[in-house]
Amino acid sequence: MKHINRHIFFLGILLCANSCNTDSDNHIAFNKIYILIEQDNFFKAKEIYLEDKAKLIKPYQQFTEAVLDNAFNQLEKSDKKINFLINLKNSVPDSLQVKLYKIKYDNAVKQYDYKKARNAIQTVLRDYKKYLEEEDISDFENSLKIWSALENVPPLKIDIKGGTTIKMKKDIAGLNTLKISVKKDSANFIFDTGANLSTTTQSVAKQLKMNIIPVHIEVGTITGSKVMAQLAVCDKLTLGNIDIYNVIFLVLPDEALSFPQIKYQIYGILGFPVIEALKEIRLTQDGYFIVPRNKSTFLKSSNMAISELTPLIYINNKHFTFDTGADHTLFYHNFYLENKDKIDKKYQSQQISFGGAGGKKEFDGYKIDYTFKIGEKEVTIKNANLLKEKVKEDEIGYGNIGQDLIQKFDTLILNFDEMFIKFE
């Protein structure tokens, strides 16, 4: 499972002379920043905001900071600014109030306050429906099912008893798995930052005696197809010296995580909410998963952000999704558009096959070589897949970074306090 539904707001004209009393500087500066925000390019939006902050009136400063605080995982700061704007009558137009409630909802999910998440969605559907596309309405209604079903579930809680070092085991697809223990039972789950929620199959959920919630929800997959899922709560799972309580799982039919052509079955995936809650993790080239006693330092600007439950990385002045569960890097339609003439001239078009939960599909694309500059090191990925067209309307950025780049380094560090991804 790769992506839960993402809610994209097509606001049209963001500001108009009649909607709010602003001068042209505010108008121009804010529109420039907001376009980047809608593209999930929070890194560039932050740069432009710091340059142009003085041109924005106070409510638009607060709005922009609320969005960026959310993206860079400063959730309490984001909530404070959202509440200020919501309580300040006519602070921003209704079209932007929708965005505030969407972020309020996202903050609640990341703080494991599922009732608050449900309430924010209900407000959007009740008061701001006219600003939503039909697909957005459907996505919100589906999400409302999720958080209504979970509204009485206690927040996720982690008890880290000490530093943890676990030797990961590669499955037959070459993906790293971690042994999790639930009471007297155990299973090997894939470690996957690209999974918006932890995921398992119906048979494993029953085997591990998870509390299955009888709700039917629609879940999007990396190939753009949909599968039906249920939810489950694992009261406690153990990962080395770490106990994790009240873990939410998507529960998919066994066949949705089965790949019979290679006799491969995924039993479970530890997704982003669990990974983020650990605050810092390290993955080593020789196969170790580490949660350190002392956190790392990073002296440069933050190069990691989060779009809803999807981590992003900023490399080569471009933003990509970051997915430790993907074996190969994949370039998206936006990358093709920006480099179309060069790619068409240098490479031969061909069918690109890839997939995940929901199966495999083929798309028109290319096999390309591309060089990333990471710190002082240049790293070239050979024969990377590039898609000519969008697989889904809500694709983020220029592509998805996978293990072929990660494995060029000895150690990968993900830090969710300072929001950085570090390669050593």
Residue pairs with C-beta under 8 A, 6 or more apart in sequence:
1 195
1 196
1 197
1 199
1 219
1 221
1 229
1 250
1 252
1 257
1 269
1 271
1 356
1 357
2 194
2 195
2 196
2 220
2 221
2 222
2 323
2 356
2 357
3 196
3 220
3 221
3 222
3 310
3 392
3 394
4 143
4 196
4 197
4 219
4 220
4 308
4 309
5 139
5 142
5 143
5 218
5 219
5 220
6 139
6 307
6 308
6 310
6 394
6 396
7 102
7 136
7 139
7 140
7 143
8 38
8 136
8 393
8 394
9 38
9 95
9 98
9 99
9 102
9 131
9 132
9 136
10 133
10 136
11 38
11 95
11 96
11 98
11 99
11 131
12 95
14 30
14 31
14 34
14 93
14 95
14 96
15 22
15 27
15 30
15 31
15 93
19 93
19 95
20 90
20 92
20 93
22 30
22 57
22 60
25 55
26 55
26 56
26 57
26 60
28 55
29 48
29 52
29 55
29 56
30 56
30 60
30 64
32 48
32 52
33 45
33 48
33 49
33 52
33 64
34 64
36 42
36 44
36 45
36 48
37 45
37 64
37 67
39 397
40 305
40 307
40 312
40 319
40 396
40 397
41 319
41 397
42 67
42 68
42 71
42 72
42 305
42 307
42 312
42 319
43 302
43 303
43 305
43 312
43 314
43 319
44 317
44 319
45 64
45 67
45 68
46 68
46 72
49 64
49 65
49 68
53 61
56 64
59 85
59 88
59 91
59 92
60 92
62 81
62 84
62 85
62 91
63 81
63 85
63 91
63 92
63 96
63 99
63 100
65 77
65 78
65 81
66 78
66 81
66 82
66 85
66 100
66 103
67 78
67 99
67 103
69 75
69 77
69 78
69 81
70 78
70 103
70 106
70 107
70 306
71 305
71 306
71 307
72 302
72 305
72 306
72 419
73 110
73 276
73 305
73 306
73 416
73 417
73 419
75 107
75 110
75 111
78 103
78 107
79 104
79 107
82 100
82 103
82 104
82 107
84 91
85 91
85 92
85 97
85 100
86 97
86 100
86 104
92 100
94 128
94 131
95 131
97 128
98 124
98 128
98 131
98 132
101 120
101 123
101 124
101 128
102 120
102 124
104 116
104 120
105 117
105 120
105 121
105 124
105 143
106 308
108 114
108 116
108 117
108 120
109 117
109 147
109 308
109 309
110 273
110 276
110 306
110 309
111 155
112 155
112 156
112 246
112 273
113 155
114 147
114 150
114 151
114 152
114 153
115 147
115 151
115 152
117 147
118 144
118 147
118 148
118 151
121 140
121 143
121 144
121 147
122 144
124 132
124 140
125 137
125 140
125 141
125 144
129 137
132 140
135 393
142 217
142 218
145 215
145 216
145 217
146 215
146 217
146 231
149 213
149 215
149 231
150 213
150 231
150 233
150 248
153 233
153 246
153 248
154 245
154 246
155 246
156 244
156 245
156 246
156 247
156 248
156 273
156 274
156 277
157 244
157 245
157 246
158 242
158 243
158 244
158 245
158 277
158 278
159 242
159 243
159 244
159 245
160 241
160 242
160 278
160 291
161 241
161 242
161 243
162 241
162 293
163 241
163 290
163 291
163 292
163 293
164 239
164 240
164 241
164 242
164 289
164 290
164 291
165 240
165 288
165 289
165 290
166 178
166 179
166 239
166 240
166 288
166 289
166 290
167 287
167 288
167 289
168 176
168 177
168 178
168 191
168 283
168 287
168 288
168 289
169 176
169 177
169 179
169 188
169 287
170 176
170 177
170 287
171 177
171 188
171 190
171 264
171 266
172 262
172 263
172 264
173 259
173 262
173 264
173 327
174 327
174 403
175 190
175 192
175 325
175 327
176 190
176 191
176 283
176 287
176 289
176 324
177 188
177 189
177 190
177 191
178 188
178 189
178 191
178 239
178 270
178 289
179 186
179 187
179 188
180 186
180 187
180 188
180 189
180 237
180 238
180 239
180 268
180 270
181 237
181 238
181 239
182 208
182 209
182 210
182 234
182 236
182 237
182 238
183 208
183 209
183 236
185 207
185 208
185 209
187 204
187 207
187 208
187 267
187 268
188 267
188 268
189 198
189 200
189 267
189 268
189 269
189 270
190 266
190 268
190 269
190 270
190 325
191 269
191 270
191 275
191 283
191 289
191 324
191 325
192 269
192 270
192 271
192 323
192 324
192 325
193 271
193 272
193 275
193 311
193 322
193 323
193 324
193 325
193 414
194 272
194 310
194 321
194 322
194 323
194 324
194 325
194 326
194 400
195 269
195 270
195 271
195 272
195 325
196 271
196 272
196 308
196 309
196 310
197 248
197 249
197 250
197 271
197 272
197 273
197 309
198 247
198 248
198 249
198 250
198 268
198 269
198 270
198 271
198 273
198 274
199 249
199 250
199 251
199 252
199 257
199 268
199 269
199 271
199 357
200 208
200 210
200 232
200 249
200 250
200 251
200 252
200 267
200 268
200 269
201 251
201 252
201 253
201 254
201 256
201 257
201 265
201 266
201 267
201 268
202 212
202 230
202 251
202 252
202 253
202 254
203 254
204 267
204 268
205 212
205 232
205 249
205 251
206 212
208 234
210 232
210 233
210 234
210 249
210 251
211 232
211 233
211 234
211 235
212 230
212 231
212 232
212 251
213 230
213 231
213 232
213 233
214 230
215 230
215 231
216 228
216 229
216 230
217 228
217 229
217 230
217 231
218 226
218 227
218 228
218 229
219 226
219 227
219 228
219 229
219 250
219 252
219 357
220 226
220 392
221 227
221 356
221 357
221 358
222 354
222 355
222 356
222 357
222 358
222 391
223 354
223 355
223 356
223 358
223 359
223 360
223 361
223 391
224 361
224 391
224 392
225 358
225 359
225 361
226 358
227 252
227 253
227 256
227 357
227 358
228 253
229 250
229 251
229 252
230 250
230 251
231 248
231 249
231 250
231 251
232 248
232 249
232 251
233 246
233 247
233 248
233 249
234 246
234 247
234 249
235 245
235 246
236 243
236 244
236 245
237 243
237 244
237 247
238 244
239 270
240 291
242 278
242 291
244 274
244 277
247 273
247 274
248 273
249 268
252 357
254 265
256 357
256 358
257 265
257 266
257 267
257 357
258 264
258 265
258 266
259 265
266 357
269 325
271 309
272 309
272 310
272 311
273 309
275 281
275 414
275 416
276 306
276 416
278 291
278 416
279 295
279 415
279 416
279 417
280 291
280 292
280 295
280 296
280 413
280 414
280 415
280 416
280 417
281 289
281 290
281 291
281 413
281 414
282 288
282 289
282 290
282 291
282 292
282 296
282 411
282 412
282 413
282 414
283 289
283 290
283 324
283 406
283 411
283 412
283 414
284 290
284 410
284 411
284 412
285 407
285 409
285 410
285 411
295 415
295 417
295 418
296 413
296 415
296 422
297 418
298 415
298 418
298 420
298 422
300 420
302 418
302 419
302 420
303 313
303 314
303 315
303 420
303 421
304 311
304 312
304 313
304 314
304 322
304 414
304 415
304 416
304 419
304 420
304 421
305 311
305 312
305 314
305 319
305 419
306 312
307 321
307 396
310 321
310 396
311 321
311 322
311 414
311 421
312 319
312 320
312 321
312 322
312 396
312 397
313 319
313 320
313 321
313 322
313 401
313 421
314 320
315 372
315 373
315 374
315 401
316 372
316 373
318 335
318 397
318 398
319 396
319 397
319 398
320 397
320 398
320 399
320 400
320 401
321 396
321 397
321 399
321 400
321 401
322 400
322 401
322 421
323 400
323 401
323 402
324 402
324 403
324 406
324 412
326 400
326 401
326 402
326 403
327 402
327 403
327 404
328 354
328 384
328 385
328 402
328 403
328 404
329 370
329 381
329 384
329 385
329 399
329 400
329 401
329 402
329 404
329 405
330 354
330 384
330 385
330 386
330 387
330 399
330 400
330 402
331 368
331 370
331 384
331 385
331 386
331 387
331 398
331 399
332 387
332 390
332 391
332 395
332 397
332 398
332 399
332 400
333 387
333 388
333 389
333 390
333 395
334 395
334 397
334 398
335 386
335 398
335 399
336 343
336 365
336 366
336 386
336 387
336 388
338 398
343 366
343 368
343 386
346 368
347 366
347 367
347 368
347 386
348 366
349 364
349 365
349 366
349 388
350 364
350 365
350 366
350 367
351 362
351 363
351 364
351 365
352 362
352 363
352 364
352 365
352 366
352 367
352 385
352 386
352 387
353 360
353 361
353 362
353 363
354 360
354 361
354 363
354 385
355 361
361 391
363 387
363 388
363 389
363 391
364 387
364 388
364 389
365 385
365 386
365 387
365 388
366 385
366 386
366 388
367 383
367 384
367 385
367 386
368 383
368 384
368 386
369 380
369 381
369 382
369 383
369 384
370 380
370 381
370 384
371 378
371 379
371 380
371 381
372 378
372 379
372 380
372 381
372 405
373 379
374 409
374 423
375 423
377 423
379 405
379 408
381 404
381 405
384 404
386 399
406 412
406 423
408 423
409 423
409 424
410 424
411 423
411 424
412 421
412 422
412 423
412 424
413 420
413 421
413 422
413 423
413 424
414 421
415 421
415 422
